[in-house]
Amino acid sequence: MSSLNHIMLAASFMAVLGITLAMVLAIANRYLYVHEDPRIDNVEGLLPHANCGACGTPGCRPFAEELVDGRKNPGECTVNSPEMNQEIADFLQVDVTVREKKVARLACSGGSHVAYTRAHYEGLKSCRAAALVSGGGKGCTWACLGLGDCKTVCDFDAIQMNKFSLPVVDEDKCTACGSCIEVCPKDLFSLQPISHRLWVSCNNRDNTTESEAHCEVACNGCGRCMMDAPEGLITIQDYLASIDYTKNALASKIAIERCPTGAIIWRDKQQGVIKGLDAKKIVRKEPLRRVMEPLPRA
């Protein structure tokens, strides 16, 4: 067979193959096509494209799909403005159900001016990296390491580090995306409804002698907050005060007034953090010495 015949045969084969594949694709498109509601594109265009996951879906596109299906409500997007959520609701002809805003809260007040370190860490400036080296060097093994992983992962600029290397959450900017929770090696962040104003700003579960020796504002489990608060609102578990937020309607500033260290606080929308009258006054403006002295032997 000549070369020309080979070429013609190959060309014919490719033509037949192309036609066959085209027919298969046409049939598949007809019988396997999944209809997508065109409103999804419209709704997605009205979303912030933050893909933060705060709404409970992997991103804005899946959220738009669930909105169109009626499985989600526009008010569940905490990043969008109320006006944009209302526009989505008007487009879908549904009502906006306003969900209480959640924010990230830090269970630690142990900044460098009140908490001691037991070892000097040098290495990658990361809480996760430091935590792998004997827990990070803080005297309190439960404490915030202050290297700012939470600030780095926050896509909404809602976390800043103060001058004492402690994260401060801007409640107005926080979208409750949960990135800070995932990155913190000490599990100090949690998402809380903004109405949870009574807060234990400590996660230390050591005994009372050790806790205050390592951090001046640690909860020492004295139980005064539990005695002063309405019955059942506060309990002491593992030397640490714990708030039952199913009774949040009973919460008031009375529970913080006799806390000797100021570990239990009231978060006021205008005034910020409020401590009780009996809380020790911290006037120190500089960090404590880098490495603490060994605790005296009993």
C-alpha positions in Angstrom: 0.0 0.0 0.0 1.4 3.4 -1.0 2.1 6.2 1.5 -0.8 8.2 0.0 -3.2 5.3 0.8 -1.9 5.2 4.4 -2.5 8.9 4.7 -6.0 8.6 3.3 -6.8 5.7 5.6 -5.6 7.6 8.7 -7.5 10.7 7.7 -10.7 8.7 7.2 -10.2 7.0 10.6 -9.8 10.3 12.4 -12.8 11.7 10.6 -15.0 8.8 11.6 -13.6 8.9 15.2 -14.3 12.7 15.4 -17.9 12.2 14.2 -18.5 9.3 16.6 -17.2 11.3 19.6 -19.3 14.3 18.6 -22.4 12.2 18.5 -21.6 10.6 21.9 -21.1 14.1 23.4 -24.3 15.4 21.9 -26.3 12.4 23.3 -24.6 12.8 26.7 -25.4 16.5 26.8 -29.0 15.7 26.0 -29.6 13.0 28.6 -27.1 13.9 31.3 -27.6 17.7 31.3 -28.3 19.0 34.8 -30.4 22.2 34.7 -29.0 25.1 36.9 -31.3 27.8 38.0 -30.2 31.0 36.2 -31.0 32.9 39.4 -27.9 31.4 41.1 -25.6 33.6 39.0 -27.6 36.7 39.9 -27.5 35.9 43.6 -23.8 35.1 43.5 -23.2 38.5 41.9 -24.8 40.2 45.0 -22.6 38.3 47.5 -19.3 39.6 48.7 -17.1 36.8 47.2 -15.3 36.5 50.5 -15.7 32.7 50.5 -15.1 32.8 54.3 -17.4 29.9 55.2 -19.1 31.9 58.0 -22.5 31.1 56.5 -21.9 27.4 56.9 -21.1 26.6 53.2 -17.7 26.3 51.5 -18.1 29.5 49.6 -20.3 32.1 48.1 -21.3 30.0 45.1 -22.7 27.1 47.2 -24.4 29.6 49.5 -26.1 31.2 46.4 -27.3 27.7 45.4 -28.7 27.1 48.8 -30.4 30.5 48.9 -32.1 29.8 45.6 -33.2 26.4 46.9 -34.6 28.0 50.0 -32.2 26.1 52.3 -30.5 29.3 53.5 -31.6 32.8 54.3 -29.8 36.0 53.0 -29.4 37.1 56.6 -26.9 34.3 57.2 -24.2 36.1 55.3 -22.4 38.1 58.0 -20.0 39.8 55.5 -22.6 41.4 53.2 -24.1 44.7 54.2 -27.8 44.6 55.4 -28.7 46.5 52.2 -27.2 43.9 49.9 -28.8 41.0 51.9 -32.1 42.8 51.6 -31.6 43.2 47.8 -31.0 39.4 47.6 -34.2 38.8 49.6 -36.2 41.1 47.4 -34.9 39.3 44.3 -35.8 35.9 45.7 -39.0 37.3 47.2 -38.2 36.1 50.7 -37.9 37.7 54.1 -34.5 38.4 55.7 -34.1 36.5 58.9 -31.6 38.4 61.0 -29.2 36.0 62.7 -27.4 37.2 65.8 -23.9 38.1 64.9 -21.1 35.9 66.1 -17.5 37.0 66.8 -14.3 35.4 67.7 -13.4 35.6 71.4 -10.0 35.0 73.0 -9.8 33.2 76.3 -6.6 34.8 77.5 -5.5 38.1 78.9 -1.9 37.1 79.5 0.0 39.8 77.7 3.7 40.3 78.1 3.1 42.9 80.9 1.3 40.4 83.2 2.4 36.9 82.1 5.9 35.5 82.6 7.9 33.4 80.2 10.0 30.5 81.3 12.2 30.2 78.2 13.3 32.4 75.4 12.2 31.2 72.0 14.1 31.9 68.8 12.9 30.6 65.5 10.1 30.9 63.0 7.8 33.7 64.2 4.8 31.5 64.4 2.7 30.3 67.4 2.4 26.8 65.9 6.2 26.6 65.5 6.8 27.9 69.0 4.3 25.5 70.5 6.3 22.6 69.2 9.3 23.7 71.3 8.3 22.8 74.9 4.9 24.5 74.5 6.2 27.9 73.4 8.0 29.2 76.5 5.2 30.9 78.4 5.0 30.2 82.1 1.3 29.3 81.8 1.1 26.4 79.4 -2.4 27.5 78.4 -1.4 31.0 77.5 -1.5 32.9 74.2 2.0 32.8 72.7 1.5 36.2 71.0 3.3 35.6 67.7 0.2 36.5 65.6 -0.8 33.5 63.6 -4.4 34.5 64.1 -3.7 38.0 62.7 -1.9 36.5 59.7 -4.8 34.2 58.7 -7.6 36.7 59.2 -8.6 37.9 55.7 -10.8 40.7 57.1 -8.2 42.6 59.1 -10.3 41.9 62.2 -7.4 40.9 64.5 -4.6 43.2 65.6 -1.8 42.5 68.0 -1.5 45.1 70.9 1.7 46.3 72.3 1.7 43.4 74.8 1.6 40.8 72.1 -2.0 39.9 72.7 -4.6 39.6 69.9 -7.5 42.1 69.9 -10.6 41.2 67.9 -12.5 44.0 66.2 -16.1 42.9 66.6 -17.3 45.1 63.7 -14.9 43.5 61.2 -15.1 39.9 62.5 -17.2 37.7 60.2 -16.9 34.5 62.4 -15.1 32.7 59.6 -13.2 30.6 62.2 -9.8 30.8 60.7 -8.3 32.0 64.0 -9.8 29.0 65.7 -8.2 26.6 63.3 -4.7 28.2 63.5 -4.4 28.7 67.3 -2.3 25.9 68.8 -3.6 26.6 72.3 -7.3 26.5 71.3 -8.0 29.9 72.8 -10.5 31.2 70.3 -14.1 30.3 70.0 -17.1 31.8 68.2 -19.6 33.5 70.5 -22.9 35.3 69.9 -22.2 39.0 70.4 -24.7 39.0 73.3 -22.3 36.9 75.4 -20.9 39.9 77.3 -19.9 38.0 80.4 -16.6 36.3 79.5 -13.9 34.3 81.2 -10.7 35.7 79.7 -8.6 32.8 80.8 -8.1 29.1 79.9 -5.7 28.2 82.7 -6.5 24.9 84.4 -3.6 24.7 86.8 -3.9 24.8 90.5 -4.3 28.2 92.2 -0.7 28.6 93.4 0.8 27.9 90.0 -1.6 30.0 88.0 -1.0 33.3 89.7 2.7 32.7 89.9 2.8 32.5 86.1 0.2 35.1 85.2 -1.1 38.0 87.3 -4.6 37.9 85.6 -5.2 34.2 85.6 -8.4 32.7 87.0 -7.5 31.1 90.4 -10.8 29.3 90.8 -11.7 31.2 94.0 -15.4 30.9 93.2 -16.5 34.4 94.1 -18.0 35.0 90.7 -20.0 31.7 91.1 -21.3 32.9 94.6 -22.3 36.3 93.3 -23.9 35.3 90.0 -27.5 33.9 89.7 -27.6 30.2 90.6 -26.2 27.9 87.9 -24.8 30.6 85.7 -21.2 30.0 86.7 -19.5 26.9 87.9 -15.8 26.1 88.7 -14.3 23.3 86.7 -10.6 22.4 86.9 -9.8 25.6 88.8 -11.5 27.7 86.0 -14.8 29.6 86.0 -17.2 28.3 83.3 -20.3 30.2 82.1 -23.5 28.4 81.2 -24.7 30.5 78.3 -28.1 28.8 78.2 -28.7 31.2 81.2 -27.2 34.2 79.4 -30.3 36.3 80.1 -29.3 36.2 83.8 -25.8 37.5 83.1 -24.8 40.9 84.6 -21.8 42.8 85.8 -22.4 41.6 89.4 -20.5 38.4 88.6 -17.2 40.3 87.9 -17.1 42.7 90.8 -15.2 40.5 93.3 -12.9 38.7 90.9 -9.5 39.4 92.5 -7.5 39.0 89.3 -9.9 40.4 86.7 -10.0 37.1 84.8 -13.7 37.3 84.4 -14.8 40.4 82.5 -17.8 42.2 81.0 -17.4 43.2 77.3 -19.3 46.4 76.7 -20.0 47.6 73.2 -19.0 51.2 73.8 -16.5 50.9 76.8 -14.8 47.7 75.8 -13.4 45.4 78.5 -14.7 46.2 82.0 -13.2 44.6 85.1 -14.7 44.4 88.6 -14.0 46.8 91.4 -11.9 44.3 93.3 -9.7 43.4 90.4 -6.0 44.2 90.9 -5.0 47.3 89.0 -2.4 46.7 86.4 -0.4 49.8 85.7 2.7 48.2 84.3 3.5 49.6 80.8 6.5 47.5 79.9 6.8 43.7 79.4 7.9 41.6 82.4 11.5 40.3 82.5 11.9 37.7 79.7 12.5 34.6 81.8 10.9 34.0 85.2 12.7 32.8 88.3 12.2 29.2 89.2 9.2 28.7 91.6 10.3 28.2 95.2 10.2 24.6 96.4 7.5 23.7 98.9 
